[in-house]
Amino acid sequence: MRRTVAAVLLLGLVAGCGGNTDTTAEQGSGQWSFKDDRGKEVTAPERPQRVVAQVSAAGALKDFGIDVVGTFGPLKRADGTTDPEAGSIDPSKVTDVTGPGYGEIDFEKFAALDADLVVAGYYPEVTGLWHLTAEFEEKVLKVAPTVGIGQSKIKLPEGIKRFQELAKSLGADTESAKVKADEEAFTKAAERLKAVGAKMTAANQKIQVVAGDPKLFYVAVPARNPDLDWYASELGLPLFTPENPDAEGGGYFQSLSWENSATYKEHVLMWDTRQHVLDPEKMKEGHPVFQSLPAVQANRFVEWNAVAPLSYSSYAAIMNKLADQLEEVLAR
């Protein structure tokens, strides 16, 4: 797998590119169009009704009132529970068209869904859409148009707005009582996380965002991840920035050998919770240098829900959980 793809898989980044907010749904003429974050004016003869989406995009659309018929990407975990990346999606109510390799889909299953739109995230650093390679997108385009929603270079609320705009263009009531309540919950959760950040700053404590695979230890660059960037720049959460981000892979992280995993020694470790990334216990196994970190010895871990659905509902829950975990760490 190319290093750029590996970078996105490991520290996958969560928001929209911004700047492309022009949406149109001309229902009188039956025409539908939406300008996506690749700068493409995506059109259809009529408003799409049967949407297939990458799982986090599907979760965001559902939270804004649009149900999808199929998904691709991590939908369920080994224990049968919904993968956090899929958010509020019920796996029993969608068809999983994920293929055997990254960016591949089961085209026979996909074709049977008679989709009229495919939605996925978009990273400028990676050819193809999120969980859909350029090769497979070419196949998909023979069946339905594709929309790419940006996953980098803007802050979290802007990414959420992009999915809200897309959902509205697809016919959702994005001013419903539910959406307004979700937005209010999002705002309250952000205020709560901001207060926790102020306490940590006063205590001179920082959070190091990390991930690991069997070969390497990764330290995320908050400014390259829209959720983390917003937490740091707008909410004042004291997130640590590594000194030497990798030149390859878009600069989303600094990769280190496990022998150098104690290069930085911040108070709290925020770990990437996705199932293909090592959890804290797995990171400890066979890695004595990592085990030596003060945060590890004190079990000061909190969760990072990378590539979660970009919706008010999703991030209200994520921020409240993060605030709970950080308050528990501060209380020790």
C-alpha positions as CSV (number, residue, x, y, z in Angstrom):
1,M,0.0,0.0,0.0
2,R,1.3,3.4,-0.9
3,R,2.6,5.5,2.1
4,T,0.1,8.2,1.4
5,V,-2.8,5.8,1.8
6,A,-1.2,4.3,4.9
7,A,-1.0,7.8,6.4
8,V,-4.7,8.4,5.9
9,L,-5.5,4.9,7.2
10,L,-3.6,5.5,10.4
11,L,-4.4,9.0,11.3
12,G,-7.3,9.6,9.0
13,L,-8.5,13.1,9.1
14,V,-11.9,14.3,9.6
15,A,-13.5,17.2,8.0
16,G,-14.3,19.0,4.9
17,C,-12.1,21.1,2.6
18,G,-14.3,24.2,2.7
19,G,-14.6,27.0,0.2
20,N,-17.1,25.1,-2.0
21,T,-20.4,25.8,-0.5
22,D,-22.5,26.3,-3.7
23,T,-25.3,23.8,-3.7
24,T,-28.3,23.6,-6.0
25,A,-31.4,21.5,-6.2
26,E,-33.6,22.7,-9.0
27,Q,-36.8,20.7,-8.3
28,G,-38.9,22.6,-10.8
29,S,-36.9,21.3,-13.8
30,G,-36.0,18.0,-12.1
31,Q,-32.3,18.8,-12.3
32,W,-30.1,18.3,-9.2
33,S,-26.5,19.6,-8.7
34,F,-24.0,19.9,-6.0
35,K,-20.5,21.5,-6.1
36,D,-18.3,19.1,-4.1
37,D,-15.0,19.8,-2.5
38,R,-13.0,18.7,-5.5
39,G,-14.5,21.6,-7.2
40,K,-16.7,19.4,-9.4
41,E,-20.2,20.3,-10.2
42,V,-21.9,17.0,-9.7
43,T,-25.3,16.7,-11.6
44,A,-28.1,14.3,-12.0
45,P,-31.4,14.4,-14.0
46,E,-33.3,14.4,-10.7
47,R,-32.6,14.5,-7.0
48,P,-30.8,11.3,-6.0
49,Q,-32.9,8.9,-3.9
50,R,-30.6,5.8,-3.6
51,V,-27.3,6.9,-2.0
52,V,-24.3,4.7,-1.3
53,A,-21.7,6.2,0.9
54,Q,-18.4,5.6,2.7
55,V,-19.4,4.7,6.3
56,S,-18.6,8.0,8.1
57,A,-20.2,10.0,5.3
58,A,-23.3,7.7,5.6
59,G,-23.4,8.3,9.3
60,A,-23.2,12.1,8.8
61,L,-26.0,12.0,6.2
62,K,-28.2,9.9,8.5
63,D,-27.8,12.4,11.3
64,F,-29.0,15.1,9.0
65,G,-32.0,13.0,7.8
66,I,-30.8,11.1,4.8
67,D,-30.8,7.3,4.8
68,V,-28.4,5.5,2.5
69,V,-29.0,2.1,0.9
70,G,-25.4,0.9,1.0
71,T,-22.0,1.6,2.6
72,F,-18.4,0.8,2.1
73,G,-15.6,1.0,4.7
74,P,-15.5,-0.4,8.2
75,L,-19.2,-1.0,9.2
76,K,-19.1,-3.6,11.9
77,R,-16.5,-4.8,14.4
78,A,-15.6,-8.5,15.1
79,D,-18.0,-8.6,18.0
80,G,-20.9,-7.5,15.8
81,T,-21.2,-4.0,17.1
82,T,-21.3,-1.0,14.7
83,D,-17.9,0.4,14.0
84,P,-17.6,4.0,15.6
85,E,-16.6,5.2,12.1
86,A,-20.2,4.4,10.9
87,G,-21.8,6.4,13.7
88,S,-25.6,6.0,13.9
89,I,-25.8,3.6,10.9
90,D,-27.7,0.4,11.7
91,P,-25.7,-2.3,9.8
92,S,-28.8,-4.4,9.4
93,K,-30.5,-1.7,7.4
94,V,-27.8,-1.1,4.7
95,T,-26.0,-3.3,2.3
96,D,-22.2,-3.5,2.9
97,V,-20.4,-3.3,-0.5
98,T,-16.9,-3.2,0.9
99,G,-14.4,-5.1,-1.2
100,P,-11.4,-7.2,-0.1
101,G,-8.8,-4.5,-0.2
102,Y,-8.5,-0.9,0.7
103,G,-10.5,1.3,-1.7
104,E,-12.2,-1.6,-3.3
105,I,-15.9,-2.4,-3.4
106,D,-17.9,-5.5,-4.3
107,F,-19.1,-4.3,-7.6
108,E,-21.8,-6.9,-8.1
109,K,-23.4,-6.0,-4.8
110,F,-23.0,-2.3,-5.6
111,A,-24.6,-2.6,-9.0
112,A,-27.6,-4.5,-7.5
113,L,-28.4,-1.5,-5.3
114,D,-29.2,0.7,-8.4
115,A,-27.5,3.7,-6.7
116,D,-28.0,7.1,-8.2
117,L,-25.3,8.8,-6.0
118,V,-22.1,7.8,-4.2
119,V,-20.6,10.0,-1.4
120,A,-17.2,9.7,0.2
121,G,-14.5,11.8,1.8
122,Y,-11.8,13.4,-0.2
123,Y,-8.1,14.0,0.7
124,P,-6.0,16.1,-1.7
125,E,-3.0,14.0,-0.8
126,V,-4.5,10.7,-1.9
127,T,-5.6,9.7,-5.4
128,G,-9.3,8.6,-5.3
129,L,-11.9,9.1,-2.6
130,W,-11.9,7.9,1.0
131,H,-12.2,4.1,0.8
132,L,-12.6,4.3,-3.0
133,T,-9.5,4.2,-5.2
134,A,-9.4,6.1,-8.5
135,E,-9.7,2.8,-10.3
136,F,-12.8,1.8,-8.5
137,E,-14.3,5.2,-8.8
138,E,-14.1,4.9,-12.6
139,K,-16.2,1.8,-12.4
140,V,-18.7,3.4,-10.0
141,L,-19.0,6.4,-12.4
142,K,-20.5,4.1,-15.0
143,V,-23.4,3.6,-12.6
144,A,-23.7,6.8,-10.6
145,P,-22.1,10.2,-10.1
146,T,-19.7,10.7,-7.1
147,V,-19.5,13.5,-4.5
148,G,-16.2,14.1,-2.6
149,I,-16.5,15.9,0.7
150,G,-13.1,17.3,1.9
151,Q,-11.5,15.7,4.9
152,S,-8.6,18.2,5.6
153,K,-7.6,21.8,5.7
154,I,-10.6,23.2,7.5
155,K,-12.0,23.0,11.0
156,L,-14.6,20.7,12.3
157,P,-17.7,22.9,12.2
158,E,-17.1,23.7,8.5
159,G,-16.9,20.0,7.7
160,I,-20.2,19.5,9.5
161,K,-21.8,22.3,7.5
162,R,-20.7,20.7,4.3
163,F,-22.6,17.5,5.1
164,Q,-25.6,19.6,6.3
165,E,-25.6,21.3,2.9
166,L,-25.3,18.0,1.0
167,A,-28.2,16.5,3.1
168,K,-30.3,19.6,2.4
169,S,-29.7,19.3,-1.4
170,L,-30.8,15.7,-1.1
171,G,-34.1,16.7,0.5
172,A,-33.5,16.6,4.2
173,D,-35.1,19.1,6.6
174,T,-31.8,20.3,8.0
175,E,-33.6,22.9,10.2
176,S,-35.7,20.3,12.0
177,A,-36.1,20.3,15.7
178,K,-33.8,17.3,15.9
179,V,-31.0,19.0,14.0
180,K,-31.4,22.2,16.1
181,A,-31.3,20.1,19.3
182,D,-28.2,18.3,18.0
183,E,-26.5,21.6,17.2
184,E,-27.3,22.9,20.7
185,A,-25.9,19.8,22.3
186,F,-22.7,20.2,20.1
187,T,-22.3,23.8,21.3
188,K,-22.7,22.8,25.0
189,A,-20.2,19.9,24.6
190,A,-17.7,22.3,23.0
191,E,-18.1,24.7,25.9
192,R,-17.5,21.9,28.3
193,L,-14.4,20.7,26.5
194,K,-13.1,24.3,26.4
195,A,-13.4,24.5,30.2
196,V,-11.5,21.3,30.6
197,G,-8.8,22.7,28.3
198,A,-8.5,25.8,30.4
199,K,-7.9,23.6,33.5
200,M,-5.2,21.6,31.7
201,T,-3.5,24.7,30.5
202,A,-3.5,26.1,34.0
203,A,-1.9,22.9,35.2
204,N,0.7,23.0,32.4
205,Q,-0.4,19.7,31.0
206,K,-0.5,18.7,27.3
207,I,-2.1,16.0,25.3
208,Q,-0.1,13.9,22.7
209,V,-2.3,12.3,20.0
210,V,-0.9,8.9,19.1
211,A,-1.4,5.7,17.1
212,G,0.6,2.6,16.5
213,D,1.1,-0.3,14.2
214,P,3.5,-3.3,14.7
215,K,6.3,-1.4,13.0
216,L,5.9,2.3,13.9
217,F,4.6,4.7,16.5
218,Y,2.9,7.8,15.2
219,V,2.4,11.3,16.8
220,A,-0.4,13.3,15.1
221,V,-0.1,16.9,14.0
222,P,-3.3,18.6,15.3
223,A,-3.3,21.3,12.7
224,R,-3.6,18.7,9.9
225,N,-6.7,17.1,11.5
226,P,-9.8,19.3,11.4
227,D,-11.3,18.0,14.7
228,L,-8.0,18.3,16.6
229,D,-7.2,21.7,14.9
230,W,-10.5,23.1,16.1
231,Y,-10.1,21.6,19.6
232,A,-6.7,23.3,19.9
233,S,-7.3,26.6,18.1
234,E,-10.9,27.4,19.1
235,L,-11.5,25.4,22.3
236,G,-8.0,25.8,23.8
237,L,-7.4,22.1,24.3
238,P,-3.6,21.9,24.9
239,L,-2.7,19.5,22.1
240,F,1.0,18.8,21.5
241,T,2.5,19.3,18.0
242,P,5.5,17.0,17.1
243,E,8.7,18.7,16.0
244,N,9.4,16.9,12.7
245,P,6.2,15.8,10.9
246,D,6.9,13.4,8.0
247,A,7.4,15.1,4.7
248,E,5.5,12.2,2.9
249,G,1.9,11.5,3.6
250,G,0.7,15.0,3.8
251,G,2.4,15.9,7.1
252,Y,-0.4,14.5,9.3
253,F,2.0,12.9,11.7
254,Q,5.5,12.2,12.8
255,S,6.4,8.5,12.6
256,L,8.9,7.1,15.0
257,S,10.4,3.7,15.7
258,W,9.1,2.0,18.8
259,E,12.7,2.5,20.2
260,N,12.0,6.3,19.9
261,S,8.5,6.3,21.2
262,A,9.5,8.2,24.3
263,T,10.8,11.1,22.2
264,Y,7.9,13.2,23.6
265,K,6.7,12.8,27.2
266,E,3.4,14.6,27.5
267,H,1.0,14.3,30.4
268,V,-1.9,12.5,28.5
269,L,-1.9,10.2,25.4
270,M,-5.0,10.4,23.1
271,W,-5.0,7.2,21.1
272,D,-6.7,6.5,17.7
273,T,-9.5,4.1,18.5
274,R,-10.0,2.6,15.0
275,Q,-9.8,-1.2,14.9
276,H,-6.8,-1.4,12.6
277,V,-4.7,0.6,15.0
278,L,-3.1,-0.8,18.1
279,D,-5.0,-0.1,21.4
280,P,-3.0,0.9,24.5
281,E,-2.5,-2.6,25.7
282,K,-1.2,-3.8,22.4
283,M,1.1,-0.8,22.2
284,K,2.6,-1.8,25.5
285,E,3.3,-5.4,24.4
286,G,7.0,-5.8,23.5
287,H,7.7,-2.1,23.6
288,P,9.6,-1.3,26.9
289,V,10.4,2.3,25.8
290,F,6.7,3.1,25.3
291,Q,6.0,1.4,28.7
292,S,8.5,3.8,30.3
293,L,6.5,6.9,29.4
294,P,5.0,8.5,32.6
295,A,1.6,8.8,30.9
296,V,1.6,5.1,30.1
297,Q,2.7,4.1,33.7
298,A,-0.1,6.2,35.1
299,N,-2.6,4.9,32.5
300,R,-3.4,8.4,31.4
301,F,-5.1,7.5,28.1
302,V,-8.1,9.2,26.4
303,E,-9.8,8.3,23.1
304,W,-9.5,9.9,19.7
305,N,-12.4,9.1,17.4
306,A,-10.7,9.7,14.2
307,V,-12.8,9.9,11.0
308,A,-16.1,9.9,12.9
309,P,-19.2,11.1,11.1
310,L,-19.2,14.9,10.6
311,S,-22.5,15.8,12.3
312,Y,-23.6,17.7,15.4
313,S,-25.0,14.6,16.9
314,S,-21.8,12.6,16.4
315,Y,-19.4,15.2,17.8
316,A,-21.6,16.2,20.7
317,A,-21.3,12.6,22.0
318,I,-17.6,12.5,21.2
319,M,-16.7,15.8,22.9
320,N,-18.7,14.9,26.0
321,K,-17.0,11.5,26.3
322,L,-13.6,13.2,25.8
323,A,-14.4,15.7,28.5
324,D,-15.4,12.9,30.9
325,Q,-12.1,11.1,30.3
326,L,-10.0,14.2,30.6
327,E,-11.7,15.2,33.9
328,E,-11.0,11.7,35.2
329,V,-7.3,12.1,34.3
330,L,-7.2,15.5,35.9
331,A,-8.7,14.1,39.1
332,R,-5.9,11.6,39.7
